[in-house]
């Protein structure tokens, strides 16, 4: 289990990721259990929400991992390799924040801060892809060393810049997912978690994101989130 602690106006929030059991006393705190296995028993003092994600099996051979990709994804990755896309592990937080926040602002989604990245402590890994020395795609991961699982947190590209061909940038992002998977496989990780799926959504934008993730051939996994009453109330206030 990974515990991420955050503070807002003196109030402490706790996120508990990938837990195998639930502490009943957490219902009296400001706590959320994220990506809890659907089979874990819970009591009625928590607010439960179903959640879904995709898992790619990193125990497969590289050849079998690639076979699960759609033909379009395979072709795009091969082309990105010919375009000399360069993979980097342990990208700096400063570069990540600069590029991701520009991407997020253009998309109208939440930006990240150095404080929030630091909250993940040693369980955070940042990767990037560059073309001719220019970063084109960046990813952040929550790393569960105990369960040998890595979970995508953020994914952003420089797709809104006019300096690089937009299709090339899109290919570099697919290439980066592939290189990330191979790196974590080499490090002995078992599962690549795609960071959630908007299950049966009718929102076009989310449908597009779902389709992108599904094109890598992951398995649909049902999980759940547990929110303490206090977490739920504070969340409503902050919104």
C-alpha positions in Angstrom: 0.0 0.0 0.0 1.1 3.5 -0.8 0.0 6.4 1.5 0.0 9.9 0.1 -0.5 12.7 2.7 -1.6 16.1 1.7 -2.5 19.3 3.6 -5.0 22.1 2.9 -5.4 25.0 5.4 -4.1 22.8 8.2 -6.3 19.8 7.4 -4.6 16.5 6.5 -5.9 14.4 3.7 -4.8 10.8 3.2 -4.9 8.8 0.0 -4.3 5.0 0.4 -3.5 3.3 -2.9 -3.7 -0.4 -3.8 -4.4 -1.5 -0.2 -5.3 -5.2 0.4 -7.5 -4.3 3.5 -9.4 -1.5 5.0 -8.8 0.1 8.4 -12.3 0.7 9.8 -11.1 3.6 11.9 -10.3 5.5 8.7 -14.0 6.3 8.4 -13.4 8.9 11.2 -10.6 10.6 9.3 -10.2 12.5 6.0 -9.2 9.4 3.9 -9.8 7.9 0.5 -8.9 4.4 -0.6 -8.0 4.5 -4.3 -7.9 1.5 -6.6 -9.0 -1.0 -4.0 -9.5 -4.5 -5.2 -13.2 -5.2 -5.8 -13.1 -8.3 -3.6 -11.9 -6.5 -0.4 -14.6 -6.4 2.2 -15.7 -3.0 3.5 -18.1 -1.6 6.1 -21.1 0.7 5.5 -19.4 3.7 7.1 -17.6 4.5 3.8 -19.0 5.9 0.6 -18.2 3.3 -2.1 -17.7 4.1 -5.8 -17.0 1.5 -8.5 -13.9 2.3 -10.6 -12.3 0.8 -13.7 -8.9 0.7 -15.2 -6.8 -1.3 -17.7 -3.9 -3.5 -16.8 -1.1 -4.6 -19.2 0.7 -7.7 -18.2 4.4 -7.1 -18.0 5.2 -10.7 -17.3 4.7 -11.4 -21.0 7.6 -11.4 -23.4 8.2 -8.2 -25.3 6.9 -9.8 -28.5 3.7 -10.9 -26.8 3.2 -7.4 -25.2 3.5 -5.8 -28.7 1.1 -8.4 -30.2 -1.6 -7.0 -28.0 -1.2 -3.5 -29.4 -3.5 -2.6 -32.3 -1.8 -2.6 -35.7 -2.0 1.3 -35.8 -0.1 1.5 -32.5 2.5 -0.9 -33.7 3.0 1.1 -36.9 3.2 4.4 -35.1 5.8 3.1 -32.6 7.9 1.7 -35.4 7.7 5.0 -37.2 8.6 6.9 -34.0 11.7 4.8 -33.7 12.8 5.7 -37.2 12.3 9.4 -36.3 14.9 9.0 -33.6 12.6 9.5 -30.6 14.8 9.4 -27.5 13.6 7.9 -24.2 14.6 9.5 -20.9 14.1 8.0 -17.4 14.0 10.3 -14.4 13.0 13.5 -16.1 13.3 16.6 -13.9 10.3 17.8 -12.0 10.9 21.3 -13.3 10.7 20.2 -16.9 7.7 18.0 -16.2 5.8 20.9 -14.5 6.6 23.3 -17.3 5.5 21.1 -20.1 2.6 19.4 -18.4 1.1 22.6 -17.1 1.2 24.2 -20.5 -0.6 21.0 -21.9 -3.1 21.0 -19.0 -3.9 24.7 -19.4 -4.7 24.2 -23.1 -6.9 21.2 -22.3 -8.7 22.8 -19.4 -7.6 20.2 -16.9 -5.9 20.5 -13.5 -2.2 21.6 -13.4 0.4 20.1 -11.1 2.6 21.7 -8.5 6.0 20.8 -7.1 4.3 20.3 -3.7 1.9 17.7 -5.1 4.6 15.9 -6.9 6.8 15.8 -3.8 3.8 14.3 -1.8 4.5 11.0 -3.7 8.0 10.9 -2.3 10.0 8.0 -3.7 6.9 6.4 -5.3 7.1 8.9 -8.2 8.9 8.3 -11.5 8.9 10.8 -14.4 9.8 9.9 -18.0 10.0 11.8 -21.2 10.5 11.4 -25.0 12.5 13.9 -27.1 13.0 14.5 -30.8 16.2 16.4 -31.7 16.6 17.5 -28.1 13.1 18.8 -27.7 10.8 17.1 -25.2 7.6 16.0 -27.0 5.9 13.8 -24.4 6.0 13.3 -20.7 4.6 10.8 -18.2 4.4 10.5 -14.4 3.9 7.2 -12.6 3.0 6.1 -9.1 5.2 3.2 -8.3 4.1 0.4 -6.0 7.3 -1.5 -5.2 5.5 -3.9 -2.9 3.0 -5.2 -5.4 5.3 -4.6 -8.4 2.8 -2.4 -10.1 3.2 1.0 -11.8 0.2 3.3 -12.3 0.1 6.2 -14.9 -0.7 9.5 -13.1 -0.2 12.1 -15.8 0.4 12.1 -19.5 1.1 15.2 -21.5 2.5 16.3 -24.9 3.7 19.4 -26.7 0.9 18.9 -29.2 -0.1 22.6 -29.1 3.3 23.9 -30.2 3.8 24.9 -33.8 7.5 24.1 -33.8 7.0 20.3 -34.2 4.7 18.3 -36.4 1.6 17.4 -34.4 1.5 13.8 -35.8 5.1 13.2 -34.9 4.4 14.4 -31.3 1.4 12.0 -31.1 3.7 9.1 -32.3 6.3 10.0 -29.7 3.7 9.7 -26.9 2.8 6.1 -28.0 6.5 5.3 -28.3 7.0 6.6 -24.7 4.3 4.4 -23.3 6.0 1.4 -25.0 9.4 2.3 -23.7 8.0 2.9 -20.2 6.4 -0.6 -20.3 9.7 -2.2 -21.4 11.7 -0.3 -18.7 9.4 -1.4 -15.9 9.3 -4.9 -17.2 13.1 -5.0 -17.1 12.9 -3.8 -13.5 10.7 -6.7 -12.5 7.3 -5.0 -12.4 4.3 -7.2 -13.1 1.5 -4.8 -14.0 1.2 -1.6 -16.0 -1.9 0.2 -14.9 -3.3 2.7 -17.4 -4.5 5.1 -14.7 -8.2 4.6 -14.9 -10.9 4.2 -17.6 -14.1 6.3 -17.9 -16.3 3.3 -18.0 -19.3 3.6 -20.3 -18.9 7.4 -20.6 -20.9 9.4 -23.1 -18.4 12.3 -23.1 -16.6 12.4 -26.4 -13.3 13.5 -25.1 -13.2 10.7 -22.5 -14.2 8.2 -25.1 -11.2 9.2 -27.2 -8.9 8.7 -24.2 -10.5 5.3 -23.5 -10.0 4.3 -27.1 -6.3 5.3 -27.0 -5.7 3.3 -23.8 -7.6 0.3 -25.1 -5.5 0.2 -28.3 -2.6 -1.1 -26.2 -4.6 -4.2 -25.4 -4.9 -4.0 -21.7 -7.4 -6.1 -19.6 -10.4 -4.3 -18.1 -10.3 -4.4 -14.3 -13.1 -3.4 -11.9 -12.0 -1.9 -8.7 -13.5 0.5 -6.1 -12.9 3.7 -4.2 -13.8 4.2 -0.6 -14.3 7.7 0.7 -14.7 8.5 4.4 -17.7 10.8 5.1 -15.3 13.6 6.1 -13.3 13.2 2.9 -16.6 13.3 0.9 -17.7 16.5 2.7 -14.4 18.3 2.3 -14.3 17.3 -1.4 -17.7 18.9 -1.9 -16.6 22.1 -0.1 -13.5 22.4 -2.1 -15.4 22.0 -5.4 
